[in-house]
Amino acid sequence: MTLDPAFWHGKRVLVTGHTGFKGSWLSLWLQQLGAQCTGVGLAPSSSPSMFDLLQLESGMESRLADIG
């Protein structure tokens, strides 16, 4: 099985928990593949956070909210 980057290029993707460790990496990966990411999650719980270190907010729409 191979990953086809063309599949993700231009796709709109909602990532819940984008400020957490796993969500940050997923958001970075999707951005690198050309997806248009929107993230919903809590404020980062550590400083510095992976979300901040990767500077993900500059490449995606980010909404801080508690949906639980």
Residue frames relative to the residue before (quaternion, step in Angstrom):
aa qw qx qy qz dx dy dz
M 1.0000 0.0000 0.0000 0.0000 0.00 0.00 0.00
T 0.0868 -0.7931 0.6019 0.0348 3.57 -0.90 0.93
L 0.4543 -0.6662 0.5248 0.2725 3.52 -1.24 0.50
D 0.2085 -0.7770 0.5851 0.1025 3.57 -0.81 1.02
P 0.3206 -0.7789 0.5049 0.1887 3.62 -0.24 1.22
A 0.5921 0.5881 -0.3703 0.4079 3.60 1.07 -0.61
F 0.5704 0.5974 -0.3806 0.4158 3.60 1.13 -0.56
W 0.7481 0.4191 -0.2145 0.4676 3.58 0.89 -0.95
H 0.5287 0.6584 -0.4124 0.3420 3.61 1.14 -0.52
G 0.8447 0.1296 -0.1384 0.5005 3.56 -0.70 1.17
K 0.4953 0.6459 -0.4415 0.3775 3.61 1.24 -0.08
R 0.3454 -0.7021 0.5814 0.2230 3.55 -1.15 0.69
V 0.0261 -0.8188 0.5707 -0.0559 3.56 -0.67 1.16
L 0.2176 -0.7452 0.6176 0.1261 3.58 -1.00 0.90
V 0.1002 -0.7836 0.6127 0.0219 3.55 -0.75 1.11
T 0.1800 -0.7640 0.6096 0.1108 3.58 -0.63 1.10
G 0.7892 0.2418 -0.2119 0.5233 3.56 -0.94 0.90
H 0.2439 0.8307 -0.4728 0.1638 3.58 1.16 0.57
T 0.6616 0.5052 -0.3168 0.4546 3.61 1.17 -0.34
G 0.5646 0.5900 -0.3823 0.4324 3.60 1.28 -0.13
F 0.7316 -0.4370 0.2916 0.4344 3.55 -1.29 0.14
K 0.7267 0.4195 -0.2505 0.4828 3.60 0.72 -1.02
G 0.6565 0.5199 -0.3091 0.4507 3.57 0.97 -0.83
S 0.6138 0.5459 -0.3413 0.4569 3.58 1.10 -0.69
W 0.6781 0.4783 -0.2912 0.4760 3.56 0.90 -0.92
L 0.6337 0.5189 -0.3322 0.4678 3.59 1.00 -0.76
S 0.6526 0.5148 -0.3095 0.4619 3.58 0.96 -0.86
L 0.6397 0.5160 -0.3230 0.4693 3.58 0.97 -0.84
W 0.6601 0.5206 -0.3005 0.4505 3.58 0.88 -0.98
L 0.6831 0.4827 -0.2857 0.4678 3.58 0.89 -0.94
Q 0.6283 0.5224 -0.3363 0.4681 3.59 1.01 -0.75
Q 0.6520 0.5169 -0.3127 0.4582 3.58 0.97 -0.84
L 0.6792 0.4698 -0.2808 0.4891 3.59 1.16 -0.58
G 0.5944 -0.6197 0.3392 0.3841 3.58 1.28 0.00
A 0.4309 0.6965 -0.4691 0.3304 3.59 1.22 0.25
Q 0.3731 -0.6757 0.5846 0.2499 3.54 -1.25 0.53
C 0.1117 -0.8500 0.5147 0.0114 3.56 -0.15 1.32
T 0.0716 -0.7171 0.6908 0.0577 3.47 -1.27 0.72
G 0.1268 -0.8161 0.5621 0.0440 3.56 -0.84 0.98
V 0.0918 -0.7516 0.6513 0.0499 3.53 -1.18 0.75
G 0.3236 0.7467 -0.5330 0.2313 3.56 -0.74 1.01
L 0.6518 -0.4833 0.4065 0.4199 3.51 -1.35 -0.05
A 0.6222 -0.4880 0.4287 0.4370 3.55 -1.28 0.19
P 0.5971 -0.5720 0.4008 0.3945 3.62 -1.00 0.69
S 0.3914 -0.7661 0.4728 0.1904 3.57 -0.93 0.96
S 0.7559 0.2814 -0.1962 0.5577 3.60 1.21 -0.14
S 0.1939 -0.7695 0.5958 0.1236 3.53 -1.25 0.35
P 0.4868 -0.3395 -0.7819 0.1907 1.53 -1.10 2.18
S 0.3717 -0.7087 0.5529 0.2321 3.55 -1.18 0.55
M 0.6434 -0.4994 0.3953 0.4247 3.56 -1.25 0.30
F 0.6000 0.5742 -0.3408 0.4405 3.57 1.06 -0.81
D 0.6993 0.4524 -0.2618 0.4876 3.58 0.93 -0.94
L 0.6595 0.5255 -0.3161 0.4347 3.60 0.91 -0.88
L 0.7078 0.4360 -0.2548 0.4939 3.58 1.05 -0.75
Q 0.3147 -0.7835 0.4729 0.2519 3.59 1.37 -0.15
L 0.1482 0.8505 -0.4888 0.1259 3.54 1.00 0.89
E 0.5919 0.6066 -0.3739 0.3767 3.57 1.06 -0.66
S 0.6209 0.5602 -0.3503 0.4218 3.60 1.12 -0.54
G 0.7662 0.3681 -0.1970 0.4884 3.60 1.16 -0.45
M 0.7668 0.2688 -0.1644 0.5593 3.57 1.25 0.19
E 0.4909 -0.5973 0.5277 0.3518 3.53 -1.31 0.24
S 0.0897 -0.8196 0.5659 0.0004 3.57 -0.74 1.05
R 0.0584 -0.7777 0.6259 -0.0021 3.55 -0.87 1.06
L 0.2038 -0.7684 0.5956 0.1151 3.56 -0.74 1.07
A 0.2708 0.7432 -0.5623 0.2412 3.54 -0.62 1.20
D 0.3407 -0.6899 0.5964 0.2287 3.53 -1.28 0.48
I 0.1186 -0.8315 0.5410 0.0427 3.58 -0.32 1.22
G 0.5447 0.6297 -0.3933 0.3899 3.58 1.30 -0.04
